[in-house]
Amino acid sequence: MGHRHHFHLDQGDHSITVNVGPGRSGEIELLVDGKVVAYQKEHRAGMNVLTGELPEEPAHPFRVLLRQPHLVPSMPRCTLELDGVEQPMPERLVL
């Protein structure tokens, strides 16, 4: 059985957080400034994509790419894609 993963990145005045449930099929939550803006009931091996917007005027859309390895059990990787630039989201320890 796996454990939860938490990824976080500050983007300007906003915080972007991704919470991934335990195991290979746990849920995914995408939060902006502490509010859930996207939810996926379960994630699959391979690529999972969630979209959100930074609450600016005008709204600033972005994508989060969650990669779960297919064959080898290992930790997922999370990347923020904003304005066509991909930036790795570091995993953070949450107690």
WOBELMO-V374884 format. One record per pair of residues at least 24 apart in sequence whose C-alpha atoms are under 7 Angstrom apart, sorted by the first residue. I is the first residue (numbers start at 1). J is the second residue. D is the distance in whole Angstrom. If there is no record, write none. Layout:
BEGIN
I|J|D, I|J|D
END
This chain:
BEGIN
5|91|7, 6|91|6, 6|92|6, 7|78|7, 7|89|6, 7|90|6, 7|91|4, 7|92|6, 8|89|6, 8|90|6, 8|91|7, 8|92|7, 9|89|6, 45|69|6, 45|70|5, 46|70|6
END
